[in-house]
Amino acid sequence: MITVIGLGVEKGDLTKRGEQALREAASVGKPVLVRTAHTASYQTVAEMNIPHKCLDYVYENSRNFATLAKNLAKAVADSGENSVYLVDGAATEDNSVKALVKRLRGKVEIIDGVSKTTALVRAAGFVGCSYTAVSAYELPEKAKAGNLNLPLVVYDLDDSGLASDTKLLLGDLFGEETAVKYLIGGKAKKIFLYELDRQKTYDYTSAVAIEEVELLKKQRFTLEDLKEIVVRLRAPNGCPWDKVQTNDSIKMSAVEEAYELVDAIDQEDDEKILEEAGDLALQVVFHAVMKGETGAFNLTDVMTGICQKLITRHTHVFGEDKATDGASALSVWEKNKMTEKHQVTFADSVNDVPKCFPAAMRAQKVGKRASKGGMDFATAEDAAKRLQEELVEFFEAYKSGDQTAAEKELGDLLFAAVNVGRKAGCDCEKALKEATDRFAARFTKAEALALADGKVVTELSEREWDEYYLKAKAALK
């Protein structure tokens, strides 16, 4: 059994139980190892005149913090099962101790000490409130997991390089102009976050503390902040417009915002993409908040649903299915989707395509899902033959003077055209949209060329319009 003892933060912090265990171990010649000699609490050990070995050399031979913790644990384990391991602060907070416990599977006795974070929190003035404390070495992992809440204390800022990495990460989360406290030697100094890597001194006591920031004073926001804003807007004393909306009254806004995002993407305008993505996110949160008011579901339910869907449908990533390319990945997705939606037949899948989709998009999706059931053209050329047949049928109906029949045949013609594009691997909605954009641009140029020639465009013949259009097409290539 290896004994781990926490030395606390300052000289003299060692508990009576810890001191007794340490002296008993030394009296029978048990190996005593100290994580580092570069702390104030180490002076307690030095003055006890107990033979010991410091593991500072392990720091120099470790590439990163995760490696350091494992290497320290290995060094302690290799010293024998009767060893005593001394760490500053509280032993239960030390990552090398956590690695040691995991390595030895319960063959570790821990005698805790005064917590480093307790002293830091006291210096930061966070006493009496809930807070998050994390080592700078673990910060990226905690941030990735979304476990950084304010008030927050980040310790182990041993040098300016680590302080710089911490500044960048926290600045992205909370804003670089956020007021923080730089802690060192038990004292607190008010600075802005962007100044964190510009301090004169860094040592094992260095840390940064960030207090809770009121919603309206925040520089950076999260999805939860957006939800809180919408909740406030919907409150009795909120916005007169927002608080009377319903899911039905704003449903088309989601469509509009989605198209505006697509337009921003087409323009390759990052600022507009950023803005429109935010507008679309607002629609999601707005609907979730309104449903939360009725008890139907809330934003967490929405996030849970989409996360579960991504996991259960990507079984080629998170499960045992295999996918070697995009086509096989989509096949896995569609198979899992049908299972989840309890779609027994392929007709169930076909009829599940939303009827509010743009016509070309819906036609392509319906054709694609029908093809999963085996009903499809072998090639794009075969689909083109059906397109020619539909064109003949359209003109027959058109010449008959039956407008209803003509419109029906036109629908069949357009659907056939979509099938040709689908079999050719094209996105028909995108293709039609871009074709319309090209026509508008060419028409604009053609008209400008005609006007420059002194022409009255409404008096141009079909041949003249064709000539100007071809000139515009050439000019815009």
ZAFITI-806088 format. One line per field, with one value per residue (C-alpha): residue number from 0; x, y, z. Coordinates in Angstrom, 3 decimals, always signed. Layout:
<nodes>
n	(NUM|...) $
px	(X|...) $
py	(Y|...) $
pz	(Z|...) $
</nodes>
This chain:
<nodes>
n	(0|1|2|3|4|5|6|7|8|9|10|11|12|13|14|15|16|17|18|19|20|21|22|23|24|25|26|27|28|29|30|31|32|33|34|35|36|37|38|39|40|41|42|43|44|45|46|47|48|49|50|51|52|53|54|55|56|57|58|59|60|61|62|63|64|65|66|67|68|69|70|71|72|73|74|75|76|77|78|79|80|81|82|83|84|85|86|87|88|89|90|91|92|93|94|95|96|97|98|99|100|101|102|103|104|105|106|107|108|109|110|111|112|113|114|115|116|117|118|119|120|121|122|123|124|125|126|127|128|129|130|131|132|133|134|135|136|137|138|139|140|141|142|143|144|145|146|147|148|149|150|151|152|153|154|155|156|157|158|159|160|161|162|163|164|165|166|167|168|169|170|171|172|173|174|175|176|177|178|179|180|181|182|183|184|185|186|187|188|189|190|191|192|193|194|195|196|197|198|199|200|201|202|203|204|205|206|207|208|209|210|211|212|213|214|215|216|217|218|219|220|221|222|223|224|225|226|227|228|229|230|231|232|233|234|235|236|237|238|239|240|241|242|243|244|245|246|247|248|249|250|251|252|253|254|255|256|257|258|259|260|261|262|263|264|265|266|267|268|269|270|271|272|273|274|275|276|277|278|279|280|281|282|283|284|285|286|287|288|289|290|291|292|293|294|295|296|297|298|299|300|301|302|303|304|305|306|307|308|309|310|311|312|313|314|315|316|317|318|319|320|321|322|323|324|325|326|327|328|329|330|331|332|333|334|335|336|337|338|339|340|341|342|343|344|345|346|347|348|349|350|351|352|353|354|355|356|357|358|359|360|361|362|363|364|365|366|367|368|369|370|371|372|373|374|375|376|377|378|379|380|381|382|383|384|385|386|387|388|389|390|391|392|393|394|395|396|397|398|399|400|401|402|403|404|405|406|407|408|409|410|411|412|413|414|415|416|417|418|419|420|421|422|423|424|425|426|427|428|429|430|431|432|433|434|435|436|437|438|439|440|441|442|443|444|445|446|447|448|449|450|451|452|453|454|455|456|457|458|459|460|461|462|463|464|465|466|467|468|469|470|471|472|473|474|475|476) $
px	(+0.000|+1.444|+0.619|-0.030|+0.073|-1.050|+1.361|-1.057|-0.267|+2.060|+4.826|+3.214|-0.012|+0.769|-1.989|-1.216|-2.338|-0.115|+2.884|+2.413|+2.180|+5.250|+7.388|+6.300|+7.204|+10.594|+11.343|+11.129|+13.011|+10.164|+11.055|+9.725|+9.186|+8.187|+6.495|+8.398|+10.662|+9.513|+6.621|+6.256|+4.792|+7.971|+9.759|+7.817|+9.489|+12.912|+12.820|+11.764|+15.162|+13.517|+15.404|+13.490|+13.796|+12.345|+10.844|+11.518|+13.620|+10.444|+9.133|+12.113|+11.595|+7.862|+6.475|+3.127|+0.925|-0.806|+2.576|+3.903|+1.092|+1.648|+5.430|+5.143|+2.743|+5.162|+8.108|+6.141|+4.869|+8.372|+9.692|+7.826|+4.523|+5.721|+6.551|+5.226|+4.387|+4.149|+2.335|+1.555|-2.044|-4.744|-3.696|-7.136|-6.777|-3.385|-3.447|-0.392|-2.227|-5.282|-3.002|-1.411|-4.794|-5.831|-2.525|-2.579|-6.345|-7.039|-3.644|-3.252|-4.017|-4.617|-4.168|-5.461|-4.126|-5.128|-6.449|-4.546|-7.785|-9.262|-6.453|-6.805|-10.559|-10.111|-7.633|-10.036|-12.891|-15.102|-15.799|-19.456|-20.318|-20.097|-17.068|-15.107|-11.392|-9.192|-5.485|-4.214|-2.832|-6.319|-8.030|-8.330|-9.905|-12.355|-13.256|-13.867|-16.211|-18.061|-17.210|-16.004|-18.536|-18.098|-16.864|-13.706|-10.189|-7.427|-4.272|-0.833|+0.042|+3.719|+5.038|+4.105|+3.674|+0.990|-0.536|-0.699|-2.479|-4.884|-5.550|-6.432|-8.769|-10.551|-10.650|-12.566|-15.049|-15.473|-13.805|-10.221|-11.336|-12.995|-11.767|-10.011|-7.761|-4.187|-3.267|+0.309|+1.742|-1.714|-2.308|-4.766|-4.164|-6.911|-6.047|-7.796|-7.674|-5.554|-2.838|-2.569|+0.626|+2.240|+2.895|+6.420|+6.453|+4.946|+5.411|+3.604|+1.204|+0.104|-3.571|-6.324|-9.809|-12.865|-16.025|-19.561|-20.507|-24.029|-25.816|-25.912|-22.215|-20.943|-18.629|-19.105|-22.341|-23.447|-26.556|-27.799|-27.383|-29.475|-32.171|-32.091|-32.516|-35.508|-37.030|-36.688|-38.218|-41.172|-41.662|-44.718|-42.535|-40.659|-41.063|-44.715|-44.034|-41.963|-44.257|-47.343|-45.701|-46.561|-44.820|-47.296|-46.953|-43.189|-42.831|-42.066|-39.298|-37.230|-37.602|-36.676|-33.628|-32.466|-32.632|-30.822|-28.050|-27.819|-27.640|-24.806|-22.936|-23.398|-21.906|-18.964|-19.440|-18.211|-19.715|-23.144|-22.793|-22.000|-25.027|-27.473|-26.316|-27.133|-30.562|-31.289|-30.105|-32.520|-35.413|-34.447|-34.165|-37.388|-39.393|-37.781|-38.546|-42.195|-42.584|-40.866|-43.588|-46.215|-44.164|-43.886|-40.067|-37.179|-33.855|-31.981|-34.424|-33.691|-29.920|-30.310|-32.390|-29.954|-26.926|-28.598|-29.573|-26.013|-24.689|-27.300|-27.252|-23.456|-23.035|-20.114|-18.335|-19.812|-20.878|-19.958|-21.162|-18.619|-18.507|-15.655|-17.003|-19.736|-22.252|-21.889|-22.027|-25.336|-26.623|-25.896|-27.595|-30.745|-30.928|-30.670|-33.156|-35.796|-35.284|-35.598|-38.706|-40.306|-40.620|-41.527|-41.871|-40.005|-43.315|-43.220|-39.866|-41.107|-44.173|-42.010|-40.412|-41.847|-44.435|-43.298|-39.899|-39.166|-40.548|-37.243|-35.748|-38.770|-38.884|-35.229|-35.639|-38.776|-37.027|-33.964|-35.989|-38.026|-34.757|-33.824|-36.791|-35.513|-37.704|-35.330|-33.717|-30.512|-28.693|-29.120|-29.507|-32.465|-34.016|-33.489|-35.590|-38.476|-37.888|-38.298|-41.519|-42.887|-42.003|-44.065|-47.004|-46.805|-47.072|-49.939|-51.854|-50.829|-52.055|-55.355|-56.120|-56.750|-54.925|-55.406|-53.987|-51.093|-50.166|-50.290|-47.994|-45.693|-45.357|-44.446|-41.930|-40.256|-40.205|-38.576|-35.975|-35.174|-34.709|-32.171|-30.238|-30.465|-29.131|-26.325|-25.368|-26.500|-28.255|-31.312|-32.454|-28.967|-28.657|-31.967|-31.178|-27.770|-29.212|-31.748|-28.950|-26.954|-29.951|-30.643|-27.020|-26.947|-30.262|-29.000|-25.854|-27.778|-30.156|-27.210|-25.554|-28.785|-29.310|-25.686|-26.491|-29.440|-32.024|-35.500|-35.479|-39.234|-38.924|-36.154|-36.955|-36.368|-33.257|-31.855|-32.444|-30.615|-27.662|-27.395|-27.870|-25.038|-22.787|-23.666|-23.008|-19.574|-18.768|-19.712|-17.722) $
py	(+0.000|+3.365|+6.301|+9.717|+12.780|+16.295|+18.946|+21.839|+25.280|+26.943|+25.827|+24.230|+23.169|+19.482|+17.900|+16.042|+12.784|+13.451|+14.321|+11.203|+8.950|+10.570|+10.178|+6.563|+5.766|+7.423|+5.606|+2.230|+3.362|+3.572|+5.520|+9.100|+10.917|+14.565|+15.731|+19.044|+21.090|+24.356|+25.107|+26.815|+23.665|+21.720|+23.640|+21.562|+18.417|+20.034|+21.102|+17.634|+16.255|+13.183|+11.431|+11.959|+12.208|+15.043|+14.177|+17.502|+15.673|+13.982|+17.399|+17.888|+14.497|+14.918|+16.333|+17.591|+17.648|+14.339|+12.664|+14.314|+12.905|+9.398|+9.652|+10.800|+7.950|+5.477|+6.837|+6.474|+3.007|+1.866|+2.968|+0.116|-0.604|+0.790|+4.219|+7.549|+10.212|+13.884|+16.436|+20.089|+21.100|+18.492|+15.041|+14.312|+17.305|+16.249|+14.737|+12.555|+11.078|+10.423|+8.677|+6.669|+5.538|+4.474|+2.644|+0.738|+0.123|+0.880|+0.089|+3.719|+5.362|+9.105|+11.546|+14.855|+18.320|+21.972|+22.594|+24.892|+25.985|+26.888|+29.381|+30.771|+31.109|+32.948|+35.352|+35.860|+36.689|+33.819|+32.600|+31.704|+31.043|+28.131|+28.177|+26.106|+25.466|+23.847|+23.470|+25.421|+22.140|+20.632|+23.754|+22.735|+19.409|+21.025|+23.715|+21.094|+19.280|+22.537|+22.403|+25.972|+28.005|+31.309|+32.084|+30.350|+29.897|+28.610|+27.658|+26.232|+29.250|+28.384|+30.533|+33.182|+30.586|+28.761|+32.106|+33.030|+29.785|+30.325|+33.909|+32.857|+30.088|+32.130|+35.159|+33.139|+32.060|+35.257|+38.111|+39.359|+42.658|+40.886|+42.144|+39.351|+38.907|+37.709|+35.727|+35.137|+34.483|+34.670|+38.218|+39.398|+42.026|+43.369|+43.206|+42.637|+39.141|+40.261|+41.244|+37.751|+36.869|+40.265|+39.931|+40.278|+37.055|+33.585|+30.683|+27.660|+29.988|+31.896|+31.726|+33.767|+34.271|+35.422|+36.496|+35.896|+38.425|+39.829|+38.983|+42.548|+43.097|+40.013|+40.300|+36.720|+34.733|+31.101|+29.249|+29.373|+33.160|+33.372|+31.311|+33.606|+36.673|+35.132|+34.185|+37.790|+39.066|+36.724|+37.765|+39.865|+42.986|+41.986|+42.999|+43.589|+41.825|+38.871|+37.886|+37.450|+35.236|+31.563|+28.703|+29.111|+32.900|+32.821|+29.493|+31.104|+33.174|+29.995|+29.504|+33.127|+33.017|+29.737|+31.280|+34.397|+32.165|+30.380|+33.760|+34.867|+31.629|+32.189|+35.671|+34.155|+36.946|+35.683|+38.612|+37.958|+34.187|+34.896|+37.177|+34.924|+31.795|+33.681|+34.645|+31.015|+29.908|+32.448|+30.732|+27.368|+28.854|+30.875|+27.747|+25.767|+28.497|+28.714|+24.936|+25.050|+27.413|+24.768|+21.917|+20.112|+20.206|+22.602|+23.611|+20.808|+18.338|+19.828|+19.546|+16.030|+14.964|+16.164|+14.756|+11.372|+11.433|+12.182|+9.328|+6.708|+7.506|+7.597|+3.982|+3.816|+6.249|+5.502|+1.903|-1.237|-0.363|+0.338|+3.152|+3.679|+6.689|+9.312|+7.085|+4.219|+6.671|+8.050|+4.507|+3.771|+7.048|+6.242|+2.697|+3.971|+6.752|+4.321|+2.158|+5.121|+6.480|+3.005|+3.215|-0.313|+0.352|+2.592|+4.362|+5.445|+7.075|+8.707|+10.174|+11.477|+14.118|+17.488|+18.886|+22.446|+21.872|+23.841|+21.826|+20.820|+19.839|+17.734|+16.077|+15.076|+13.688|+11.743|+10.262|+9.370|+7.618|+5.723|+4.540|+2.943|+0.634|-0.340|+1.937|+4.031|+4.573|+2.709|+5.781|+9.495|+8.660|+6.410|+9.181|+11.578|+9.312|+9.679|+13.450|+13.491|+11.477|+13.914|+16.849|+15.338|+14.724|+18.292|+19.798|+17.502|+18.750|+22.346|+22.159|+20.670|+23.861|+22.011|+24.202|+21.780|+18.890|+21.041|+22.032|+18.409|+17.352|+20.268|+18.924|+15.503|+17.173|+19.061|+15.966|+14.036|+16.795|+16.501|+12.739|+13.359|+15.719|+13.322|+10.404|+12.643|+13.366|+17.007|+19.017|+20.130|+22.843|+24.350|+23.993|+25.764|+28.513|+29.171|+29.027|+31.686|+33.804|+33.488|+34.436|+37.510|+38.630|+38.051|+39.832|+42.808|+42.946|+42.439|+45.280|+47.562|+46.741|+47.494|+50.774|+51.735|+51.276|+53.633|+50.882|+50.785|+47.308|+46.796|+47.233|+44.661|+41.613|+38.076|+37.853|+41.117|+40.027|+36.753|+38.682|+40.916|+37.946|+36.022|+39.098|+39.404|+35.699|+36.024|+39.143|+37.495|+34.283) $
pz	(+0.000|-1.079|+1.198|-0.361|+1.897|+1.013|+2.332|+1.992|+0.596|+3.103|+5.428|+8.489|+6.677|+7.160|+9.272|+12.497|+10.889|+7.890|+10.047|+12.175|+9.123|+7.588|+10.716|+11.205|+7.610|+7.914|+11.175|+9.445|+6.358|+3.867|+0.668|+0.779|-2.518|-2.944|-6.145|-6.213|-3.965|-5.543|-3.188|+0.186|+1.739|+0.902|+3.654|+6.166|+4.843|+4.622|+8.270|+9.484|+8.372|+6.895|+4.074|+0.855|-2.911|-5.022|-8.408|-10.119|-12.710|-13.958|-15.031|-17.314|-18.957|-19.640|-22.875|-21.557|-18.492|-19.217|-19.696|-16.525|-14.385|-15.755|-15.384|-11.777|-11.022|-12.588|-10.590|-7.355|-8.233|-9.177|-5.766|-4.106|-2.394|+0.948|-0.465|+0.782|-1.806|-0.768|-2.899|-2.309|-1.743|-1.287|-2.469|-3.926|-6.269|-7.632|-11.125|-10.527|-7.538|-9.711|-12.226|-9.389|-8.052|-11.546|-12.046|-8.744|-8.604|-4.948|-3.458|-2.373|+0.969|+0.800|+3.679|+2.383|+3.068|+2.727|-0.790|-3.132|-4.700|-1.327|-0.755|-4.281|-3.987|-0.710|-2.347|-5.262|-2.901|-4.063|-0.520|+0.011|-3.623|-6.031|-8.325|-10.810|-10.270|-12.914|-13.641|-16.651|-17.944|-18.000|-19.309|-23.001|-22.076|-19.654|-22.190|-24.873|-22.503|-21.754|-18.050|-17.539|-15.614|-13.787|-11.170|-12.377|-11.005|-13.285|-11.389|-12.311|-14.470|-14.107|-16.966|-19.527|-22.290|-20.349|-19.383|-23.084|-24.014|-21.115|-22.184|-25.735|-24.625|-21.952|-24.244|-26.811|-24.143|-22.167|-24.093|-23.779|-22.217|-19.302|-15.918|-13.984|-10.958|-11.327|-8.225|-7.069|-3.633|-2.065|-3.354|-6.018|-8.693|-10.968|-14.677|-18.007|-19.446|-22.401|-19.894|-18.398|-20.283|-19.641|-15.910|-14.495|-12.485|-12.737|-10.320|-8.881|-7.001|-10.128|-11.090|-12.716|-11.280|-13.245|-11.444|-12.624|-15.341|-15.614|-18.859|-20.170|-19.387|-21.173|-24.152|-25.354|-25.275|-25.418|-26.559|-22.969|-22.976|-26.148|-24.456|-21.411|-23.640|-25.415|-22.051|-20.898|-24.131|-23.591|-19.958|-18.956|-18.852|-22.002|-25.640|-26.748|-30.063|-28.859|-26.003|-28.220|-30.851|-31.290|-33.057|-35.901|-36.191|-36.735|-38.564|-41.936|-40.368|-40.124|-43.885|-44.590|-42.319|-43.873|-47.356|-46.168|-44.795|-48.154|-49.905|-47.603|-48.342|-52.092|-51.676|-49.749|-47.223|-43.850|-41.936|-43.414|-42.882|-39.227|-38.887|-40.721|-38.861|-35.659|-36.976|-37.800|-34.347|-32.846|-34.610|-33.071|-29.588|-29.985|-30.868|-28.030|-25.469|-26.553|-26.328|-22.938|-21.744|-22.522|-21.050|-24.396|-24.515|-23.897|-25.464|-23.695|-25.231|-28.661|-28.163|-26.754|-29.730|-32.376|-30.531|-30.150|-33.819|-34.943|-32.822|-33.727|-37.446|-37.739|-36.720|-39.165|-36.805|-33.375|-33.957|-35.855|-39.377|-42.110|-44.678|-47.121|-49.034|-49.023|-50.785|-48.312|-45.403|-46.700|-47.130|-43.468|-42.485|-44.492|-43.090|-39.510|-40.230|-41.471|-38.375|-35.997|-37.721|-37.769|-41.543|-42.606|-46.336|-48.747|-49.382|-45.727|-46.443|-49.669|-47.939|-45.085|-47.334|-46.146|-48.554|-47.796|-49.457|-52.649|-55.565|-57.181|-53.814|-52.874|-56.302|-56.025|-52.490|-53.424|-56.466|-54.410|-51.693|-54.286|-55.828|-52.480|-53.028|-56.464|-58.630|-60.712|-64.083|-64.749|-66.077|-66.701|-70.409|-69.641|-67.550|-70.485|-72.736|-70.281|-70.320|-74.122|-73.818|-71.243|-73.500|-76.327|-73.966|-72.689|-76.173|-77.052|-74.008|-74.741|-78.344|-77.216|-75.357|-72.089|-69.576|-66.689|-68.670|-69.900|-66.367|-65.252|-68.103|-67.332|-63.802|-65.182|-67.502|-64.670|-62.474|-65.320|-65.703|-61.989|-62.415|-65.172|-62.916|-59.956|-61.969|-63.224|-59.606|-59.636|-56.946|-58.912|-56.492|-56.491|-60.260|-60.918|-58.432|-59.985|-63.509|-62.500|-61.028|-64.254|-66.373|-64.223|-64.513|-68.279|-68.795|-66.796|-68.950|-72.195|-71.387|-70.514|-73.869|-75.743|-73.908|-74.620|-78.316|-77.987|-78.313|-76.797|-75.254|-75.508|-79.293|-79.785|-81.893|-80.647|-82.847|-81.477|-77.897|-78.657|-80.038|-76.986|-74.666|-76.327|-76.069|-72.365|-71.824|-73.426|-71.399|-68.123|-68.605) $
</nodes>
